[in-house]
């Protein structure tokens, strides 16, 4: 399968103020713990778009994998706060049927490119 998009949520770009606060707390010792937990949380989620599917994997030791056919996706919602727009990240919500999002991932780099890739993979 040809992977068109494969990203983990960004740490610094997603929450720059929290990142700076964590760096300031490193001399106290708690900053290192916050950064390690935050890093593991970011690396435990991955979103991937192939020619026919959107795949979301969550977890480090145990895995939760959700696969959605691009043909079944009805709506893709991109949310970006002011800081998210500056740093080029955003929250993606993917809807297939109903009012609840099938997949939601925050902090993804270049969310509008991801939305366009999903729309291109859908039948006309």
C-alpha positions in Angstrom: 0.0 0.0 0.0 1.2 3.5 -0.9 1.3 5.7 2.3 0.4 9.3 1.4 0.4 10.7 5.0 1.9 9.3 8.2 2.3 11.6 11.2 2.4 11.6 15.0 0.9 14.6 16.9 3.5 17.4 17.4 4.7 18.2 20.9 5.9 21.8 20.7 3.7 23.0 17.9 0.6 21.7 19.5 1.1 23.4 22.9 4.0 25.9 22.8 3.2 27.5 26.2 2.9 24.1 27.9 6.2 23.1 26.4 8.0 26.3 27.6 6.5 25.8 31.1 7.8 22.2 31.1 11.3 23.4 30.1 11.2 26.0 32.9 10.3 23.2 35.4 13.2 21.0 34.3 15.6 22.3 37.1 13.0 21.4 39.7 12.8 17.9 38.3 9.1 17.7 37.5 9.7 19.2 34.0 11.5 16.1 32.9 8.7 13.9 34.0 6.1 16.1 32.2 8.1 16.1 29.0 8.7 12.3 29.1 5.0 11.6 29.6 4.0 14.1 27.0 6.5 12.6 24.5 5.2 9.1 25.1 1.6 10.3 24.7 2.5 11.9 21.3 4.4 8.8 20.1 1.6 6.5 21.1 -0.8 8.0 18.4 -0.2 7.8 14.7 -2.5 8.7 11.8 -1.8 7.3 8.3 -3.6 7.8 5.0 -3.1 5.2 2.2 -4.7 5.0 -1.2 -7.9 3.5 0.2 -7.9 3.8 4.0 -7.4 6.1 7.0 -5.6 4.3 9.8 -5.3 5.5 13.4 -3.1 3.5 15.8 -3.1 4.3 19.6 -1.1 2.8 22.4 2.5 1.8 23.2 2.3 -1.7 24.7 -1.3 -2.6 23.8 -2.5 -1.2 20.4 -5.9 0.1 19.3 -6.1 0.3 15.5 -9.0 1.9 13.7 -9.3 1.6 9.9 -11.8 3.6 7.9 -12.4 3.2 4.2 -11.9 6.6 2.5 -15.1 5.9 0.5 -17.2 5.7 3.7 -16.0 9.1 5.1 -18.7 11.7 5.0 -17.1 14.7 6.7 -13.6 15.8 7.8 -13.5 18.7 10.3 -10.3 20.6 10.8 -10.0 22.8 13.9 -7.1 25.2 14.5 -6.8 27.8 17.2 -4.8 30.9 16.6 -1.5 29.3 17.9 -2.3 26.1 15.9 -2.5 28.2 12.7 0.8 29.9 13.4 2.6 26.6 14.0 0.8 24.7 11.2 -1.0 22.0 13.3 -4.6 21.2 14.1 -7.2 18.8 15.3 -8.9 16.5 12.8 -12.3 14.9 13.3 -13.5 12.3 10.8 -17.2 11.4 10.5 -18.7 8.5 8.6 -22.3 8.2 9.8 -24.1 9.8 12.7 -23.2 12.8 14.8 -20.2 11.3 16.6 -16.7 11.5 15.2 -15.2 8.1 14.4 -11.7 9.4 14.8 -10.3 12.6 16.5 -6.6 13.4 16.7 -5.2 16.7 17.9 -1.9 18.3 17.1 -1.4 16.8 13.6 1.0 18.7 11.3 -0.5 20.1 8.1 -4.1 19.2 8.8 -5.5 20.8 5.6 -3.2 18.6 3.4 -4.5 15.6 5.3 -8.1 16.8 4.6 -7.3 17.1 0.9 -5.7 13.7 0.7 -8.9 12.2 2.3 -11.1 14.0 -0.2 -9.0 12.9 -3.1 -9.4 9.2 -2.0 -13.2 9.4 -2.1 -15.2 8.4 -5.1 -16.7 11.3 -7.1 
